[in-house]
Amino acid sequence: MKVLANDGISKAGENVLREAGIELLEHRVAQDHLINFINENQVDVLLVRSATKVRENLIDACPSLKIIGRGGIGMDNIDVEYAIDKGLYVINTPSASSKSVAELVFAHFFALARFLHESNRLMPLEGDTHFEAMKKSFSKAYELSGKTLGVIGFGGIGKEVVKMGISLGMKVKVFTRNIKKEKLSLSFFDGQEVFFEITSTNDMKEFLRDVEFLSINTPKSDGYIIDSPQFRMMKDGIFIVNTARGGVINEVTLLDEIENGKVAGAALDVFENEPKPELTLLMNPNLSLTPHLGGNTIDAQEKIGTELAEQIIEIKKKL
């Protein structure tokens, strides 16, 4: 069996594959040349992240493919149903990067609440001339403890965000289209484990009414989840973080709501015009920005690679 990890795979995943006698092709093939490469090398397994697209034309043109794997959660760059209809296995790693994404959510929340995003911009420029003025300006900060955390989406990442919020002493609320009840566990270094039962709501107005920190953790949506009507439901001074997908929040409206004070600060890890975000977003001092880093930690990549490799090995036994 030959595996092409076109967007890369961790050393841990590579080792698991090779120990199982599976050949790993160490190439990064451009999208335009991918079909030819797969056919010339009789590739059985194509592994991708978000960069490589696996559309119907590629699936039809590559009869040797048996498995398509996505390192991560979102599958919008793969024509999943079509692939399954054609008899291919389609796999992903829905939980491997959840903790990493959730930690990024709170990295942004802390940055926004303590003005770290703006302070880090200004200190190198004005730290020696406006030190006291900046100290005064950035003193109107907030603790997260005791505040109300709202989470839109209750998949693997949403659950990890909720758990981290609980661990910080936040009140938590969850919004889903269909009401869900989940039992979450927090595990500690000394072996203790504490359980919490969380029930989501599908009433957006009630959900947003008292939320002070809002995290969006949903799959790609057909339209905006957060736009003008939802902003009107929010309390003034809310902090928002989007690590989900570009297009779940209206970025133009977001800038307007920052300008009028409804939103105290926002963080974006994903963008509507990715990989070329709008300049108005990049230049706004009230935004904390990262270039789609959600699951990009060494820890997450090792988990992703290992989980993909283990799934491939199990499928190989069936073929």
C-alpha positions in Angstrom: 0.0 0.0 0.0 1.3 3.5 -1.0 0.4 6.6 1.0 0.8 10.2 -0.3 0.7 12.7 2.6 0.4 15.6 0.3 0.1 18.3 3.0 2.6 16.5 5.3 2.3 14.1 8.2 4.0 14.1 11.6 7.0 11.9 12.3 4.9 9.9 14.8 2.4 9.1 12.0 5.1 8.3 9.6 6.7 5.9 12.0 3.4 4.0 12.6 2.9 3.6 8.9 6.4 2.4 8.2 6.4 -0.1 11.1 3.2 -1.6 9.5 5.1 -2.0 6.2 3.2 0.8 4.4 5.1 2.9 1.9 5.0 6.6 2.5 5.7 8.9 -0.4 7.5 12.0 0.7 6.3 14.5 -1.9 4.3 17.7 -1.9 2.6 17.7 -5.3 0.9 20.8 -6.7 -2.8 20.6 -7.2 -2.5 20.7 -11.0 -0.1 17.8 -11.1 -1.8 15.7 -8.4 -3.8 13.4 -10.7 -0.8 12.5 -12.8 1.3 11.8 -9.8 -1.3 9.5 -8.1 -1.8 7.5 -11.3 1.9 7.3 -12.2 2.7 6.0 -8.7 -0.5 4.0 -8.2 -1.2 5.7 -4.9 -3.7 3.9 -2.6 -4.1 6.6 0.1 -4.2 10.3 -0.3 -3.8 12.3 3.0 -4.5 16.0 3.0 -5.0 18.9 5.3 -6.8 22.1 4.2 -4.5 23.0 1.2 -5.1 20.1 -1.1 -8.6 19.8 -2.7 -10.1 16.4 -3.4 -12.9 17.0 -5.9 -15.0 14.7 -8.1 -12.7 15.1 -11.1 -9.7 13.8 -9.1 -11.7 10.9 -7.6 -12.9 9.9 -11.1 -9.4 10.2 -12.6 -7.6 8.2 -10.0 -8.9 4.6 -9.9 -6.0 3.4 -7.6 -7.3 5.5 -4.7 -8.9 3.5 -1.9 -8.7 5.9 1.0 -8.9 9.7 1.4 -7.8 11.1 4.7 -8.2 14.5 6.2 -5.8 15.5 9.0 -8.2 17.6 11.2 -12.0 18.1 11.4 -13.3 20.1 8.5 -14.0 18.1 5.3 -15.1 21.0 3.1 -12.1 20.5 0.8 -13.2 16.9 0.0 -16.3 15.8 -1.9 -17.0 13.2 0.8 -20.4 11.8 -0.3 -19.2 11.4 -3.9 -16.1 9.6 -2.7 -18.1 7.2 -0.5 -20.5 6.6 -3.3 -17.5 5.6 -5.5 -16.5 3.0 -2.8 -13.7 4.9 -1.2 -13.0 5.1 2.5 -13.0 8.7 3.8 -11.4 9.3 7.2 -10.5 12.3 9.4 -9.3 13.0 13.0 -12.2 15.0 14.6 -10.8 15.1 18.1 -7.0 15.1 17.6 -6.6 18.9 17.4 -9.5 19.9 19.7 -7.4 20.9 22.7 -5.0 22.9 20.6 -7.8 24.9 19.0 -9.5 25.5 22.4 -6.2 26.7 23.9 -5.9 29.2 21.0 -9.4 30.4 21.8 -8.4 31.3 25.3 -5.0 32.7 24.2 -7.0 35.2 22.2 -9.5 35.8 25.0 -6.6 36.6 27.4 -5.0 38.8 24.8 -8.2 40.8 24.2 -9.1 41.1 27.9 -5.7 42.4 28.8 -5.0 44.4 25.6 -1.9 42.2 24.9 -2.6 42.2 21.1 -2.4 46.1 21.1 0.3 46.4 23.7 2.6 44.1 21.7 2.1 46.3 18.7 2.7 49.6 20.4 5.5 48.8 23.0 8.3 48.5 20.4 7.2 51.7 18.8 6.2 53.9 21.8 7.3 52.0 24.9 10.1 54.5 25.6 8.0 57.6 25.0 4.4 56.8 26.0 4.9 54.2 28.7 2.7 55.8 31.4 0.0 56.7 28.8 -0.2 53.1 27.6 -0.2 51.8 31.2 -3.3 54.0 31.9 -5.0 53.1 28.6 -4.5 49.4 29.0 -5.6 49.3 32.7 -9.3 48.9 32.0 -8.9 45.1 31.6 -11.0 42.2 32.7 -10.6 38.8 34.4 -12.2 35.8 32.8 -13.2 34.2 36.1 -16.8 34.7 36.9 -17.7 35.9 33.4 -20.2 34.3 31.1 -18.7 32.2 28.3 -20.9 31.5 25.3 -19.9 28.7 22.9 -21.6 28.2 19.5 -21.1 24.6 18.5 -20.8 21.5 20.8 -18.5 19.2 18.8 -15.0 18.2 20.0 -13.6 21.7 20.0 -16.7 23.3 21.6 -16.6 20.7 24.4 -12.9 21.5 25.1 -13.7 25.3 25.1 -16.5 24.7 27.6 -14.2 22.6 29.8 -11.5 25.2 29.8 -14.0 27.9 30.6 -15.3 25.8 33.6 -11.7 25.3 34.8 -11.3 29.1 34.8 -14.4 29.6 36.9 -16.6 30.9 34.1 -20.3 30.4 33.7 -20.9 28.5 30.5 -23.7 28.5 27.9 -23.8 26.5 24.6 -25.8 27.2 21.5 -26.6 24.4 19.0 -29.3 24.2 16.3 -30.7 21.1 18.0 -30.7 20.9 21.8 -27.9 18.6 23.1 -27.1 17.2 26.5 -23.5 16.2 27.1 -21.6 14.9 30.2 -18.1 16.4 30.3 -15.2 15.4 32.5 -12.3 17.4 33.8 -9.3 15.4 34.7 -6.6 16.7 37.0 -2.9 15.9 37.6 -3.6 14.0 40.9 -6.1 11.6 39.3 -9.3 13.4 40.4 -12.0 13.7 37.8 -15.0 16.0 38.0 -18.1 15.6 35.8 -20.4 18.4 34.5 -23.7 17.9 32.6 -24.2 20.6 30.0 -27.4 21.2 28.0 -27.4 23.5 25.0 -30.1 25.8 23.9 -31.4 26.5 20.4 -32.8 30.0 21.3 -30.1 32.4 20.0 -31.7 35.5 21.7 -31.7 33.8 25.1 -28.2 32.4 24.5 -26.6 35.8 23.6 -28.5 37.9 26.1 -25.8 37.8 28.9 -22.7 36.3 27.1 -19.5 38.3 27.8 -17.0 36.1 25.9 -18.2 34.4 22.8 -16.4 31.5 21.0 -17.6 30.2 17.6 -16.7 26.6 17.0 -18.9 25.3 14.2 -18.3 23.6 10.8 -18.5 25.7 7.7 -21.9 27.3 7.3 -23.9 28.3 4.2 -24.5 31.8 5.6 -23.5 34.0 8.5 -24.2 32.7 11.9 -23.3 36.0 13.4 -24.6 39.1 11.6 -26.5 42.3 12.4 -29.5 40.6 14.0 -27.3 38.6 16.3 -25.2 41.6 17.2 -28.3 43.4 18.3 -29.0 40.5 20.8 -25.6 40.9 22.5 -24.8 42.9 25.5 -22.4 45.8 25.0 -18.7 45.2 25.5 -18.7 41.6 24.3 -15.4 39.8 23.3 -15.7 37.4 20.3 -13.3 34.8 19.0 -13.7 32.9 15.7 -11.6 29.8 15.2 -14.2 28.0 13.2 -14.3 29.0 9.5 -14.3 32.2 7.5 -17.8 33.2 6.6 -19.5 32.3 9.9 -19.3 35.9 11.0 -19.9 38.9 8.8 -16.5 40.7 9.0 -17.8 44.0 7.7 -20.6 44.1 10.3 -18.1 43.1 13.0 -15.9 46.1 12.2 -19.0 48.3 12.5 -19.9 46.8 15.8 -16.4 47.4 17.1 -16.6 51.0 16.0 -19.9 51.6 17.8 -18.8 49.9 21.0 -21.0 46.9 20.9 -17.9 44.6 20.6 -15.0 45.4 22.9 -12.6 43.3 20.9 -12.6 40.3 18.6 -10.1 37.7 17.4 -10.0 36.0 14.1 -8.0 32.9 13.2 -10.0 32.3 10.0 -11.1 34.8 7.3 -13.7 35.1 4.6 -11.0 35.9 2.0 -8.3 33.5 3.3 -5.4 33.5 2.5 -5.7 37.2 1.8 -7.6 38.8 4.6 -9.1 42.3 4.1 -6.6 45.1 4.9 -9.3 46.8 7.1 -9.2 43.7 9.4 -5.4 43.5 9.5 -5.1 47.2 10.5 -7.8 47.3 13.1 -6.2 47.7 16.6 -9.2 46.0 18.3 -8.6 42.7 16.5 -6.3 40.0 17.7 -5.3 38.0 14.6 -3.6 34.7 13.7 -3.1 33.0 10.3 -5.4 29.9 10.7 -3.2 28.4 13.5 -6.0 26.5 15.3 -4.7 22.9 15.3 -1.1 23.8 14.4 0.8 22.6 17.4 3.4 19.9 17.6 1.1 18.0 20.0 -1.9 18.1 17.7 0.1 17.2 14.6 1.5 14.1 16.3 -2.0 13.0 17.4 -3.4 13.6 13.9 -0.6 11.7 12.2 -0.9 8.8 14.6 -4.7 8.6 14.3 -4.6 8.7 10.5 -2.0 6.0 10.4 -3.9 3.7 12.8 -7.1 4.1 10.7 -5.3 3.3 7.5 -3.8 0.1 9.1 -7.3 -1.0 10.2 -8.8 -0.4 6.8 -5.9 -2.2 5.1 -6.9 -5.3 7.0 -10.4 -5.1 5.3 -9.1 -4.6 1.8 
